[in-house]
Amino acid sequence: MTLKIGYQGIRGSYSYEAANLFFANEADKDFASFINFNRFEDVIKAVQDGIVDRGIIPLENSYAGRVAEIHNLFPSMSCYITGEYVLPVRHSLLANKDVKIEDVKKIISHEQALMQCSKNISKNFTNGVATESFFNTAASALHLSQSGLCDVACIASKRAAAEYGLSVLIEDFADSDLNYTTFIIVSKDLIHIEQDAPQIITSILFTVRNIPAAIYKAIGGFATNGVDLLKIESYIPGGISSSSAQFFLSFYGHPSSQSVGLAMEELGFFATSTKLLGYYHADPKRSNQSFKF
């Protein structure tokens, strides 16, 4: 069966690359087909409506931090997180065919990509070069390809270069190789995982009661029951009062395990609401010490 995978953006984007690497065996082109959407919300809706079997959306970037829009979609989301994929972001400097680096007078890309490559821009363009912010790295590659300009380069992925017929002037153009984006995979239904499977992550959403030290008391049960927390994020959906702050929490453990069950029971005493967002296998890269989660 061919899986239909939804992603936000266009071909050559990092979301598209993550979708290909997570789902598709390059030797088996029939394993998955990819459908693009304009917004993250559209990807989630397509999963909920059964238009696609899975969706893949970015959760956070090691440079730019969390993707706030995704967190704001969690409370109303009626599908589940069933996987994660950590994509090392490898920016390249791209140009149209036969363009040389000395021909380049301007570089276009997403503002984050321009920032992440600023030192290498200065190093390789000692006489200076103009930069222009674009809404998406892959879109900048598509625009450059369509324009045929010979004095403009863009910063995007090597996959974008292949998609749009561009040449790679410089690979690994980013200032640091510690740049990665964590993507989550969403499905309409939970995907069963055995309780004793290694490296299971559970993600939940909860709102604490308006009492002193509520968050301290709410997560205290995880420590006393030996549950290893991975991430806790607080945010105020819709700009409502701070007393209604919600928390996104990820931790190691299966929701059916005794230790997690006891921690969740204690959480329940101090939370007005809890929502299971999903449980899933951790990306194996989490065991690599070079990745700072």
C-alpha positions as CSV (number, residue, x, y, z in Angstrom):
1,M,0.0,0.0,0.0
2,T,1.3,3.5,-0.9
3,L,1.2,5.9,2.1
4,K,0.0,9.4,1.4
5,I,2.2,11.9,3.3
6,G,1.3,15.5,3.8
7,Y,3.9,18.2,4.4
8,Q,3.9,22.0,4.4
9,G,5.8,23.9,1.7
10,I,7.1,22.9,-1.7
11,R,9.4,20.2,-3.1
12,G,12.9,20.8,-2.0
13,S,11.9,22.3,1.3
14,Y,13.4,20.8,4.5
15,S,9.9,19.5,5.4
16,Y,9.9,17.7,2.1
17,E,13.4,16.3,2.7
18,A,12.4,15.1,6.2
19,A,9.3,13.4,4.7
20,N,11.4,11.6,2.1
21,L,14.1,10.5,4.6
22,F,11.6,9.3,7.2
23,F,9.1,7.5,5.0
24,A,10.6,6.7,1.7
25,N,13.1,4.0,0.9
26,E,14.7,5.7,-2.1
27,A,14.9,2.3,-3.8
28,D,11.2,1.8,-3.5
29,K,9.4,4.7,-5.1
30,D,6.0,3.2,-4.6
31,F,6.2,3.2,-0.8
32,A,5.0,6.8,-0.3
33,S,3.6,9.7,-2.2
34,F,3.9,13.2,-1.0
35,I,1.3,15.9,-1.0
36,N,2.1,19.5,-0.2
37,F,0.0,22.0,1.7
38,N,0.3,25.8,2.3
39,R,-0.1,25.8,6.1
40,F,0.7,23.5,9.0
41,E,-3.0,23.6,9.9
42,D,-3.9,22.3,6.5
43,V,-1.5,19.3,7.0
44,I,-3.2,18.4,10.3
45,K,-6.7,18.8,8.8
46,A,-5.8,16.6,5.9
47,V,-4.7,13.9,8.4
48,Q,-7.9,14.3,10.4
49,D,-10.1,14.1,7.2
50,G,-8.3,11.1,5.9
51,I,-7.0,12.9,2.8
52,V,-3.4,11.7,3.8
53,D,-2.3,8.8,6.0
54,R,0.4,10.8,7.8
55,G,1.5,14.3,8.2
56,I,5.0,15.6,9.0
57,I,5.4,19.0,10.6
58,P,8.4,20.8,12.3
59,L,8.2,21.1,16.1
60,E,11.4,23.0,16.9
61,N,14.8,24.1,15.5
62,S,18.0,24.2,17.4
63,Y,18.6,27.8,16.3
64,A,15.1,29.3,16.0
65,G,13.4,27.4,18.9
66,R,9.9,26.0,18.9
67,V,7.5,26.5,16.1
68,A,4.8,28.4,18.1
69,E,2.1,27.8,15.5
70,I,2.3,24.0,16.0
71,H,1.9,24.3,19.8
72,N,-1.1,26.5,19.3
73,L,-2.7,23.8,17.1
74,F,-2.3,21.0,19.8
75,P,-5.4,21.8,21.9
76,S,-7.8,21.4,19.0
77,M,-5.9,18.6,17.2
78,S,-7.9,15.4,16.9
79,C,-5.0,13.3,15.6
80,Y,-1.9,11.9,17.4
81,I,1.9,12.2,17.3
82,T,3.1,8.8,16.3
83,G,6.8,9.5,15.4
84,E,9.6,11.9,15.3
85,Y,12.5,12.6,12.9
86,V,15.5,14.8,13.6
87,L,16.8,16.4,10.4
88,P,20.3,17.9,10.3
89,V,19.9,21.1,8.3
90,R,22.6,21.3,5.7
91,H,22.5,24.7,3.9
92,S,24.2,25.0,0.5
93,L,24.9,28.0,-1.6
94,L,23.1,27.5,-5.0
95,A,23.1,29.3,-8.3
96,N,21.9,28.9,-11.9
97,K,24.1,26.8,-14.2
98,D,27.5,28.2,-15.1
99,V,27.3,30.9,-12.5
100,K,30.6,31.3,-10.6
101,I,30.9,32.6,-7.0
102,E,32.6,35.8,-8.2
103,D,29.5,36.6,-10.3
104,V,27.2,36.7,-7.3
105,K,26.0,40.2,-6.2
106,K,23.0,39.1,-4.1
107,I,22.0,36.2,-1.9
108,I,18.3,35.3,-1.2
109,S,16.9,32.9,1.3
110,H,14.8,32.7,4.4
111,E,16.0,35.2,7.1
112,Q,16.9,32.3,9.4
113,A,19.1,30.7,6.7
114,L,20.8,34.0,6.0
115,M,21.5,34.5,9.7
116,Q,22.8,30.9,10.1
117,C,25.2,31.5,7.2
118,S,26.3,35.0,8.0
119,K,29.9,34.2,8.9
120,N,30.4,32.2,5.7
121,I,28.8,34.9,3.6
122,S,31.3,37.4,5.0
123,K,34.2,34.9,4.5
124,N,33.4,34.1,0.9
125,F,32.3,37.6,-0.2
126,T,35.0,39.8,1.2
127,N,33.9,42.8,-1.0
128,G,30.4,42.5,0.3
129,V,27.2,41.1,-1.1
130,A,23.5,42.1,-0.8
131,T,21.1,39.8,1.0
132,E,17.3,39.6,0.6
133,S,14.9,37.8,2.9
134,F,12.6,35.2,1.3
135,F,9.7,33.4,3.0
136,N,11.1,29.9,2.4
137,T,14.5,28.4,1.4
138,A,13.0,26.1,-1.2
139,A,10.8,29.0,-2.6
140,S,14.0,31.1,-3.0
141,A,15.5,28.2,-5.0
142,L,12.4,27.9,-7.2
143,H,12.4,31.7,-7.8
144,L,16.0,31.7,-8.7
145,S,15.6,28.9,-11.2
146,Q,12.6,30.5,-12.8
147,S,14.3,33.9,-13.0
148,G,17.4,32.7,-14.8
149,L,19.4,35.4,-13.0
150,C,23.2,35.1,-13.2
151,D,24.2,37.4,-10.4
152,V,22.0,36.0,-7.7
153,A,22.5,33.0,-5.4
154,C,20.3,31.4,-2.8
155,I,20.7,29.4,0.3
156,A,18.8,26.1,0.4
157,S,19.2,22.4,0.5
158,K,21.0,20.2,-2.1
159,R,17.6,18.5,-2.7
160,A,16.3,21.9,-3.7
161,A,19.2,22.2,-6.1
162,A,18.3,18.9,-7.7
163,E,14.6,19.7,-7.8
164,Y,15.1,23.1,-9.6
165,G,18.1,22.4,-11.7
166,L,20.5,24.6,-9.8
167,S,24.3,24.2,-9.3
168,V,25.8,23.9,-5.8
169,L,28.5,26.6,-5.4
170,I,29.4,25.7,-1.8
171,E,28.2,22.7,0.3
172,D,27.7,22.9,4.1
173,F,27.5,26.7,3.9
174,A,26.1,27.1,7.4
175,D,28.4,28.6,10.1
176,S,27.7,25.6,12.5
177,D,26.9,22.0,11.8
178,L,24.9,21.9,15.1
179,N,21.7,22.9,13.2
180,Y,18.8,20.5,13.2
181,T,15.0,20.5,13.1
182,T,12.9,18.0,15.0
183,F,9.8,17.0,13.0
184,I,6.8,15.1,14.4
185,I,4.7,12.6,12.4
186,V,0.9,12.9,13.0
187,S,-1.6,10.1,12.3
188,K,-5.4,9.9,12.7
189,D,-5.1,7.0,15.1
190,L,-2.5,5.9,17.6
191,I,0.0,3.3,16.4
192,H,0.4,0.5,19.0
193,I,3.9,0.1,20.5
194,E,4.8,-2.6,23.0
195,Q,5.2,-1.3,26.5
196,D,8.7,-2.7,26.8
197,A,10.0,-1.3,23.5
198,P,13.1,0.8,24.0
199,Q,13.2,4.6,23.8
200,I,9.5,5.4,23.8
201,I,8.5,9.1,24.1
202,T,5.1,10.2,25.4
203,S,3.9,13.7,24.8
204,I,1.0,15.3,26.7
205,L,-0.7,18.7,27.0
206,F,-2.0,19.9,30.4
207,T,-3.3,23.0,32.2
208,V,-2.5,23.5,35.9
209,R,-4.8,24.7,38.6
210,N,-4.4,28.3,39.7
211,I,-2.7,27.5,43.0
212,P,0.7,28.4,44.4
213,A,3.6,26.3,43.0
214,A,1.2,24.3,40.8
215,I,3.6,23.4,38.0
216,Y,6.3,22.3,40.6
217,K,3.7,20.0,42.2
218,A,2.3,18.8,38.9
219,I,5.6,17.5,37.6
220,G,7.0,16.4,40.9
221,G,5.5,13.0,40.4
222,F,7.7,12.4,37.4
223,A,10.8,12.8,39.5
224,T,9.6,10.6,42.4
225,N,8.6,7.9,40.0
226,G,11.8,8.0,38.0
227,V,10.3,9.3,34.7
228,D,12.9,11.1,32.6
229,L,11.5,14.4,31.3
230,L,12.7,15.5,27.9
231,K,11.0,18.9,27.4
232,I,8.5,21.1,29.0
233,E,7.2,24.2,27.2
234,S,4.7,26.7,28.6
235,Y,2.6,29.0,26.4
236,I,-0.7,30.9,26.5
237,P,-2.9,29.9,23.7
238,G,-4.9,32.7,22.0
239,G,-3.4,35.4,24.3
240,I,-5.7,34.6,27.2
241,S,-4.9,35.2,30.8
242,S,-1.7,33.7,32.3
243,S,-3.8,31.6,34.8
244,S,-4.8,29.5,31.7
245,A,-1.2,28.8,30.6
246,Q,-0.9,25.4,29.0
247,F,2.2,23.1,29.1
248,F,3.6,20.8,26.5
249,L,5.5,17.9,28.2
250,S,7.5,15.1,26.6
251,F,9.1,12.3,28.6
252,Y,10.6,8.8,28.2
253,G,8.2,6.0,28.9
254,H,5.1,4.2,27.7
255,P,1.8,5.7,28.9
256,S,0.7,2.2,30.1
257,S,3.8,1.6,32.3
258,Q,3.5,1.7,36.0
259,S,5.9,4.6,36.6
260,V,4.2,6.8,34.0
261,G,0.8,5.9,35.3
262,L,1.7,6.9,38.9
263,A,3.3,10.2,37.6
264,M,0.2,11.0,35.5
265,E,-2.0,10.2,38.5
266,E,-0.1,12.7,40.6
267,L,-0.2,15.2,37.8
268,G,-4.0,14.9,37.7
269,F,-4.3,16.3,41.3
270,F,-2.9,19.6,40.1
271,A,-4.1,19.9,36.5
272,T,-7.5,21.1,35.3
273,S,-7.1,19.1,32.1
274,T,-4.7,16.7,30.4
275,K,-4.5,15.5,26.9
276,L,-2.5,12.6,25.4
277,L,-0.9,13.9,22.2
278,G,0.8,10.6,21.4
279,Y,3.6,8.1,22.1
280,Y,6.2,7.0,19.7
281,H,9.7,5.7,19.1
282,A,12.5,8.3,19.7
283,D,14.7,9.1,16.8
284,P,17.9,7.1,17.2
285,K,19.9,10.3,16.9
286,R,18.9,11.1,20.5
287,S,21.6,8.6,21.6
288,N,24.2,10.7,19.6
289,Q,25.9,13.0,22.0
290,S,26.5,15.6,19.3
291,F,22.8,16.4,19.3
292,K,21.9,18.7,22.1
293,F,18.2,18.2,22.7
